[in-house]
Amino acid sequence: MNAPINIQILNGPDGLPAFAVIPYGDYLNMTKCQPERTVPNEVVGKVIKDGLTPIRAWREHLGLTQAEVASRLGIAQSSYAVQESSAKLRKSTREKIAVVLGVSLEQLNF
């Protein structure tokens, strides 16, 4: 069994359990397990506040130009610009873009 054994339960003002405290090392191990599922706040903000597509938000977050991403994909910048602005891309296209951006497909699908 991999359950932590050094857990401290903290009660709230109502006397009911409110928090579980675990050793910091265990916390670090838990958060490192699935980094491909996280999306930085900046990326989410660009999608929600600015109305960007997740692909464009990630590209800007990573400091890349459309020309750089297009070059990595082996296509023209103008072709990539169309893909980046599209809300509906084929899964295979999204997978290729995810690879060149260095993110998981799941991180583009939020």
C-alpha positions in Angstrom: 0.0 0.0 0.0 1.4 3.5 -0.9 -0.8 5.5 1.5 1.1 8.2 3.4 1.4 7.3 7.1 2.6 10.7 8.4 -0.6 12.7 8.0 -1.9 15.4 10.4 -5.5 16.4 10.3 -6.4 19.9 11.3 -9.9 20.8 12.4 -11.6 24.0 11.5 -13.4 26.4 14.0 -16.5 24.1 13.8 -14.5 21.1 15.1 -14.7 19.2 11.8 -11.7 18.2 9.7 -10.7 21.1 7.5 -7.1 20.3 6.4 -4.8 17.4 5.9 -1.1 18.0 6.3 1.4 15.7 4.6 5.2 15.7 4.6 6.7 18.1 2.1 8.6 15.4 0.3 5.3 13.4 -0.2 3.7 16.6 -1.6 6.6 17.1 -4.0 6.3 13.6 -5.2 2.6 13.9 -5.8 2.9 17.1 -7.8 5.6 15.8 -10.0 3.5 12.8 -11.0 1.5 14.6 -13.7 3.1 17.8 -14.8 1.6 17.2 -18.3 -1.9 18.0 -16.8 -1.1 21.5 -15.6 -1.6 24.7 -17.6 0.0 27.9 -16.4 -2.2 30.7 -15.1 -0.9 33.0 -17.8 -2.0 30.6 -20.6 -5.5 30.2 -19.1 -5.8 34.0 -18.7 -4.9 34.6 -22.3 -7.6 32.2 -23.4 -10.3 33.4 -21.0 -9.6 37.2 -20.9 -8.1 37.8 -24.3 -10.1 35.2 -26.2 -7.0 33.5 -27.7 -6.9 29.9 -28.8 -5.0 27.6 -26.4 -2.4 27.1 -29.2 -1.7 30.8 -29.6 -1.7 31.3 -25.8 0.9 28.6 -25.3 3.0 29.9 -28.2 3.0 33.4 -26.7 3.7 32.0 -23.2 6.7 30.1 -24.6 8.0 33.3 -26.3 7.9 31.8 -29.8 6.9 33.5 -33.1 4.5 32.0 -35.6 7.4 31.7 -38.0 9.4 29.6 -35.5 6.6 27.2 -34.8 5.8 27.0 -38.5 9.4 26.2 -39.3 9.4 23.4 -36.7 6.2 22.0 -38.3 7.8 22.3 -41.8 5.0 24.5 -43.1 4.6 28.2 -44.1 4.0 30.8 -41.5 0.7 31.8 -43.2 -0.5 28.2 -43.0 0.4 28.0 -39.3 -1.4 31.3 -38.7 -4.6 29.8 -40.0 -4.2 26.7 -37.9 -3.4 28.7 -34.8 -6.6 30.8 -35.1 -8.9 27.8 -35.8 -11.1 26.5 -33.0 -11.5 23.2 -34.8 -8.4 21.4 -35.9 -8.0 17.7 -36.6 -6.6 15.7 -33.7 -3.5 14.8 -35.7 -2.7 18.5 -36.4 -3.2 19.4 -32.7 -0.8 16.5 -31.8 1.9 17.8 -34.1 1.6 21.3 -32.7 1.7 20.0 -29.1 4.9 18.2 -29.9 6.7 21.2 -31.4 5.5 23.4 -28.5 6.7 20.8 -26.0 3.3 20.3 -24.3 0.9 17.5 -24.1 -2.3 17.2 -26.1 -4.2 17.4 -22.9 -2.7 20.8 -22.2 -4.1 22.1 -25.5 -7.5 20.7 -24.9 -8.9 22.9 -22.1 
